[in-house]
């Protein structure tokens, strides 16, 4: 069983991730160079360079893993690594080497002089520097043009969004003005209603006071009945006055 913090484990995970990246780059390189028929295209050259860099990184990691396996093989117990784990690590290193050979073999046909105009007719291993620089310049020009187009589109969208914001702010300003006028009118109506209520309250108080005086002067039952009728009539009149 591997010891905690074993660097082999972290490097192994990095190698696996790099192999997946290499496979994706190889797939992209084959598709771009074979399907489009333009091995001198800037994106094809860049993909090939990225693939070579990833393969070099994997090869360096494999050397480190081999060295680690060699050191552990001398004394597995010292590093708390079982024989089964040691064999598993050897197998992993061997599989990675096979994957590297496979990727290089699949990419090799795409690098031939016939299919790649960057190869020199005198030396198949040397790239045509002038053609490569020209392709890169063309690729840079295309990238700059695309970036400019994207910036222009972005500015147009921002202008449209700003126009929409200004329109919305204008509508909100008009709505706020209308709401302010409506609130002012309602405030005036409330003031008038409050004045009318105060007047009606004063009338009711005066009427009640008059009734109390009348009740004190007339204590018999007939007078009480008349007083009740008068109170009802008075209240009815006051209610009608308030409503009017």
C-alpha positions in Angstrom: 0.0 0.0 0.0 1.3 3.5 -0.9 2.5 5.7 1.9 0.6 8.9 2.6 1.9 11.9 0.6 3.6 9.6 -1.9 4.7 11.9 -4.8 4.2 9.0 -7.3 0.5 9.3 -6.8 0.3 13.0 -7.6 2.6 12.6 -10.6 0.6 9.7 -11.9 -2.6 11.8 -11.8 -0.8 14.6 -13.7 0.3 12.1 -16.3 -3.2 10.8 -16.8 -4.6 14.3 -17.2 -1.8 15.1 -19.7 -2.5 11.9 -21.7 -6.1 12.9 -22.0 -5.0 16.4 -23.2 -2.6 14.8 -25.7 -5.4 12.6 -27.1 -7.6 15.7 -27.6 -4.9 17.7 -29.2 -4.1 14.8 -31.5 -7.7 14.5 -32.5 -7.9 18.2 -33.2 -4.6 18.1 -35.2 -5.7 15.2 -37.4 -9.1 16.8 -38.0 -7.7 20.2 -38.9 -4.7 19.0 -41.0 -6.5 16.2 -42.8 -10.1 17.4 -43.1 -9.3 20.9 -44.1 -6.3 19.9 -46.2 -4.3 22.8 -44.9 -1.4 21.7 -42.7 0.1 25.1 -43.0 -2.8 26.8 -41.4 -1.9 28.7 -38.2 -4.3 26.8 -36.0 -2.8 23.5 -37.3 0.7 24.6 -36.5 -0.3 25.8 -33.1 -2.1 22.6 -32.3 1.0 20.6 -33.3 3.3 22.7 -31.1 0.9 22.2 -28.2 0.9 18.5 -28.8 4.7 18.3 -28.9 4.9 20.3 -25.6 2.5 18.0 -23.8 4.3 14.9 -25.1 7.6 16.3 -23.8 6.1 17.0 -20.4 4.7 13.5 -20.2 8.1 12.0 -21.2 9.8 14.0 -18.4 7.2 12.8 -15.9 7.7 9.2 -17.1 11.4 9.5 -16.4 10.7 10.7 -12.9 8.3 7.8 -12.4 10.8 5.3 -13.6 13.4 6.7 -11.2 10.9 6.5 -8.4 10.1 2.9 -9.2 13.8 2.0 -9.4 14.5 3.6 -6.0 11.5 1.9 -4.3 12.5 -1.5 -5.9 15.7 -1.4 -3.9 13.8 -1.4 -0.6 10.0 -1.5 -0.8 9.5 -1.9 2.9 11.3 1.3 3.6 8.8 3.2 1.5 5.9 1.1 2.7 5.1 -0.1 -0.8 3.9 -3.7 -1.3 5.1 -5.9 -4.2 1.6 -5.7 -5.8 1.7 -1.9 -5.7 5.2 -1.9 -7.1 4.2 -4.1 -10.0 1.2 -1.9 -10.6 3.5 1.1 -10.8 5.8 -0.6 -13.3 2.8 -1.5 -15.4 1.5 2.1 -15.3 4.9 3.4 -16.5 5.0 0.8 -19.3 1.4 1.7 -20.4 2.3 5.4 -20.5 5.3 4.7 -22.8 3.0 2.7 -25.1 0.6 5.6 -25.2 3.4 8.0 -26.1 4.5 5.8 -28.9 1.0 5.4 -30.2 0.3 9.2 -30.2 3.7 9.9 -31.9 2.9 7.2 -34.5 -0.6 8.6 -35.2 0.8 12.1 -35.6 3.8 11.1 -37.7 1.9 10.7 -41.0 0.6 14.2 -40.7 4.2 15.6 -40.4 5.3 14.2 -43.8 7.0 16.5 -46.3 4.3 15.9 -48.9 1.5 17.0 -46.6 3.4 19.7 -44.8 4.8 22.6 -46.8 6.8 23.8 -43.8 9.2 20.9 -44.5 12.4 21.7 -46.4 12.9 19.8 -49.6 16.6 19.3 -48.7 16.1 18.3 -45.1 12.8 16.7 -44.1 13.4 17.4 -40.4 13.7 21.2 -40.7 10.6 23.4 -41.0 10.4 26.2 -43.5 10.9 29.2 -41.2 9.7 31.7 -43.8 6.5 29.8 -44.5 6.0 29.3 -40.7 6.4 33.0 -40.0 4.1 33.9 -42.9 1.5 31.5 -41.6 1.8 32.9 -38.1 1.5 36.5 -39.4 -1.6 35.6 -41.4 -3.0 33.9 -38.3 -2.3 36.9 -36.1 -3.9 39.2 -38.7 -7.0 37.0 -38.7 -7.1 36.9 -34.9 -6.8 40.7 -34.7 -9.6 41.0 -37.3 -11.8 38.7 -35.3 -11.1 40.5 -32.1 -11.9 43.9 -33.8 -15.1 42.4 -35.1 -16.0 41.1 -31.6 -15.2 44.5 -30.0 -17.4 46.2 -32.6 -20.3 43.8 -31.9 -19.8 44.3 -28.2 -19.9 48.1 -28.5 -23.1 47.8 -30.6 -24.8 45.6 -28.0 -23.7 48.0 -25.2 -25.1 51.0 -27.2 -28.4 49.1 -27.6 -28.5 48.3 -23.9 -27.7 51.9 -23.0 -30.5 53.1 -25.3 -32.9 50.7 -23.6 -31.8 51.9 -20.2 -32.3 55.5 -21.1 -35.8 54.7 -22.5 -36.7 52.9 -19.3 -35.4 55.7 -17.1 -37.5 58.2 -19.1 -40.6 56.1 -18.6 -39.9 55.8 -14.9 -39.5 59.6 -14.6 -42.8 60.1 -16.3 -44.5 57.6 -14.1 -43.0 59.2 -11.0 -44.3 62.6 -12.1 -47.8 61.2 -12.6 -47.7 59.5 -9.3 -46.6 62.7 -7.6 -49.5 64.6 -9.1 -52.0 61.9 -8.1 -50.7 61.9 -4.5 -51.0 65.7 -4.4 -54.6 65.5 -5.5 -55.4 62.8 -3.0 -53.7 64.9 -0.2 -56.0 67.8 -1.1 -59.1 65.5 -1.0 -58.0 64.2 2.4 -57.6 67.7 3.7 -61.1 68.7 2.6 -62.5 65.5 4.0 -60.8 66.1 7.4 -62.3 69.7 7.5 -65.8 68.3 6.8 -65.4 65.7 9.5 -64.3 68.3 12.0 -67.4 70.4 11.1 -69.7 67.5 11.5 -68.1 66.6 14.8 -68.7 70.1 16.1 -72.4 69.9 15.0 -72.9 66.5 16.6 -71.4 67.8 19.9 -73.7 70.9 19.9 -76.7 68.7 19.1 -75.9 66.3 21.9 -75.4 69.2 24.3 -78.8 70.6 23.3 -80.5 67.2 23.8 -79.0 66.8 27.2 -80.4 70.2 28.3 -83.7 69.2 26.8 -83.7 65.9 28.7 -83.0 67.6 32.0 -86.0 69.9 31.5 -88.4 67.1 30.5 -88.3 64.1 32.8 -91.7 62.4 32.2 -92.1 59.4 29.9 -93.8 61.3 27.1 -91.1 63.8 27.0 -88.6 61.0 27.0 -90.2 59.4 23.9 -90.2 62.7 22.2 -86.6 63.2 23.0 -85.8 59.8 21.6 -87.6 60.7 18.4 -85.9 64.0 18.2 -82.5 62.4 18.8 -83.1 59.9 16.0 -84.2 62.7 13.7 -81.2 64.8 14.7 -78.8 62.0 14.1 -80.4 61.3 10.7 -80.1 64.9 9.7 -76.5 65.0 10.8 -75.7 61.9 8.8 -77.4 63.4 5.7 -75.5 66.6 6.2 -72.2 64.7 6.4 -72.9 62.7 3.3 -74.0 65.8 1.4 
